[in-house]
Amino acid sequence: MTAEAAKSAPPVVDDGIDLTINRGPLWRYATGGLALILFLFPMYAGFFGGPPALVYRPFYLMVIMLLTVIILPSRIFARNSAGEWVLNAVILAGCAACLWVAYVWLDFALVFSLSLGEKIGCAFLILGAMEMTRRTAVKPMNYVAVVAILYALFGNLLPGLFGHAGLTIDRLLWSQIFSTDGLFGTPLAIGANYIGLFVFFAALLDCSGGSQKFMNFTLAIAGRFRGGPAKVAILASALMGMMSGSAVTNIVTTGVITIPMMKRVGYRPAFAAGVESTASLGSQITPPILGATAFLMSEITGYPLIAIMGLTLVPCLLFYFCIFAQVHLASIKYDIERLDPAELPNLRRASIEVIPFFVPIVVLVVLLWQRYSADYAVTLAILSFIAVCMIAKETRDSLIGNFMNGLRQGAATCIPLVGSLAIAGVIIGVLTMTGLGDRLSYLIEIVSGGNIHVMIVMTAITCILLGMGMVTVGAYVLVAVTVAPLMVDLGIELIVAHLFIFYFAVMSAISPPVMVGVFAAASIANADPIQTAIHSLRLSIVGFAVPFIFIYDPRILMIGGVTVQGVYLLATTAIGVLALAIGFERYPFFRAIPTWHAVLFLIAAVVTMIPSLWLSTVGLLALAVLMGIEFAIRARAPAARDA
């Protein structure tokens, strides 16, 4: 399957909703109109200022919930059955409650008691948000929210550390609905203010042909090298990550092209699926989009988004370098050739065609660099892209159609995103109201004994465990509000602590047993999911290692600017990554080596990557000796054959 075949592939959102199905003009007008509201409302608020928080956020959530009823099926009952309409009625009741909150919020500013009807309205709003979230891939967030609500109501019955003074139903519902510490809290605010615009930005690029142009560009560059299809997958996933910030979107967009190509040139199905799932995972750590969690991190820490983008650049490069090194060695080891030149697009033409899709990304980064707000920057980036599309005839003729398709796709993508942010607000609200967050922090501090090394390991394990059952945003939020303050108290810089949590929350996506991205790639490749998971973990091993490196020595992030120590640490880490690839593939460029020899490379790699000047130097010397032996064996091999 070539890049041109991507034209026939239907655009899908993370939940697999095919937006190309013709459901009639009424459906198209309804989805298009609601999507246009979601697109224009934040843009207007960003330029001219929006209404009060408890007017703006409920209205935004209401539009998302209406879209859910139109786009997403119940997933329990048959389409248009009585059961589905009951569940739809729950969401629609939540929509009505959103309008009610936006209208009466000021009346409840200092009134903490609610009548029976008001309690029912608040309850339906929360239930509507949960039903919306249940229909998406982020439904595990609901389980945590239910436990949190039960704890808020009955936690006073628990003895000891986890007990609290108790919350009445009035107080709980009021705090969740009529304050900015619950459902309409900071996470939803971030989604409503600018994350949604970034989603539309990515969708417009994609629906205007961005995926195909990026694929052609990567094919023209990487396809001409040995093992080309796998390298195309890596480069295409990195470029797509700049737009989507979503691993599953990356897999279903690029994987349907790259995985069959990898299998055709000789890669095993599980390895091909592992390459695609791992490379696509990097979309969440690839600037400038980075996914929703980065925006939440910016809001919590106060660090500008452009600064977070800069700090994620080095780990992103190391992550993809690790995959690339293993793929390259595998291609040499199994003698996998490059793609047939007849399959490759013309490099000059592909480079020219991809320029319009780089222009808005450059505009976005420059505006953020100039410290413009995120919503203002992404709005101008979108407008610049529309202006660029007016220049070329190909994009100008289909501008309206592509624009509306992009709006629909972006709106569909916003449903699980906004759902996860809204439910995250519910969870944070309970942690704040009950003091559970402080209690969990105290418990972690007691268990770790105040030892920073133990706390770091506990944090990493907690992120991975939580991330197995929920999206990155949920895992990050829960750990950030409980553990990050303790890490800061022990001397770790605020942004470094949050980046550490962020990276392990991301890596949990390919950690067994959930592995959503792994299962998606394995299904495309018709590969065994377990074998795919093993390859994915091996290919992404540096993603688990680099957070420990920068938590102990943040200079590798160039956090205080480029320094000699930071460059040296980055260089030794990169060499260590290459040694890891050699050890895992058991192939140091020239020959297959026995397992015990590969273990020596792995040990030397680990020592080289330790953020210590003398240990890194020892590791480099050990690797030099090992590679010297390999060169000596290679030099003697021709002489032995001649004899």
Summary of the structure (lengths in Angstrom):
residues: 643
radius of gyration: 25.5
end to end distance: 47.7
largest distance: 97.1
contacts: 2374
relative contact order: 0.11
helix: 79%
strand: 0%
